[in-house]
Amino acid sequence: MDCLFVVIIGLVIGSFLNVCIFRIPEEQSICFPPSHCTSCQHQLGVLDLIPVLSYVFLGGRCRYCKENISIRYPLIEVLNGFFYLIIYFRFGFSIFTLKYFILTSLLIVISMIDFD
């Protein structure tokens, strides 16, 4: 059960990392406006924000404008969840776990911004 919790936290934080990866290079706030479609700018609903599952259920398309959503979004979420699980297996629940969660997330953001 702990593993599932760690993966879910990793997926949710991975979703936030996508916001950071998209907005930081554009010098936009990572808090405002709320998450929105990059094509039609429509604010996403609660169900649209569920990591990975919303992408699968929507067929990789925006609910509102039907434009394709980049596969990168769920990949970043899954990658972050996977890394969190590996870190948890290595360190259990400890201060090192939290430190490595933060480090891993920062490295993902920095790497993807650099990649773009």
C-alpha positions, -999 to 999 in steps of 0.1 A, spaced: 0 0 0 29 23 7 43 17 -28 9 28 -43 9 59 -22 45 68 -33 37 62 -70 5 84 -68 25 112 -51 51 109 -78 24 111 -106 8 141 -90 41 159 -86 50 148 -121 19 167 -133 32 198 -115 66 193 -131 50 195 -165 36 229 -156 71 240 -145 87 227 -177 62 245 -199 59 278 -180 94 286 -166 111 291 -200 82 314 -210 87 333 -177 51 326 -167 38 320 -132 37 284 -122 6 292 -100 -16 314 -121 -35 310 -143 -47 275 -133 -38 246 -157 -52 251 -191 -50 236 -226 -20 249 -244 -40 251 -277 -73 266 -268 -64 281 -234 -95 266 -218 -91 260 -180 -89 223 -173 -114 207 -150 -107 185 -120 -111 153 -140 -87 166 -167 -60 170 -141 -58 133 -130 -23 122 -139 -20 97 -168 -56 85 -165 -70 116 -179 -47 113 -209 -57 77 -215 -95 84 -211 -94 114 -233 -74 96 -260 -45 120 -258 -68 149 -269 -81 181 -252 -116 176 -240 -126 210 -253 -108 217 -286 -98 180 -295 -62 190 -302 -36 164 -295 -19 165 -261 18 158 -262 28 123 -251 55 140 -230 29 150 -203 21 114 -192 57 103 -198 70 129 -173 43 119 -148 52 82 -151 89 88 -151 86 108 -119 64 82 -103 89 55 -112 118 74 -98 99 80 -66 92 43 -63 129 34 -68 140 60 -42 114 47 -18 126 11 -22 162 22 -15 156 45 15 121 38 28 104 67 45 133 89 57 147 124 53 169 110 25 138 99 6 124 135 7 158 149 -3 161 126 -33 124 132 -43 132 169 -45 165 164 -63 150 140 -88 121 163 -96 145 193 -100 167 172 -124 137 162 -145 126 199 -148 161 211 -156 167 183 -181 134 188 -200 138 226 -201 173 221 -215 160 195 -240 135 219 -254 
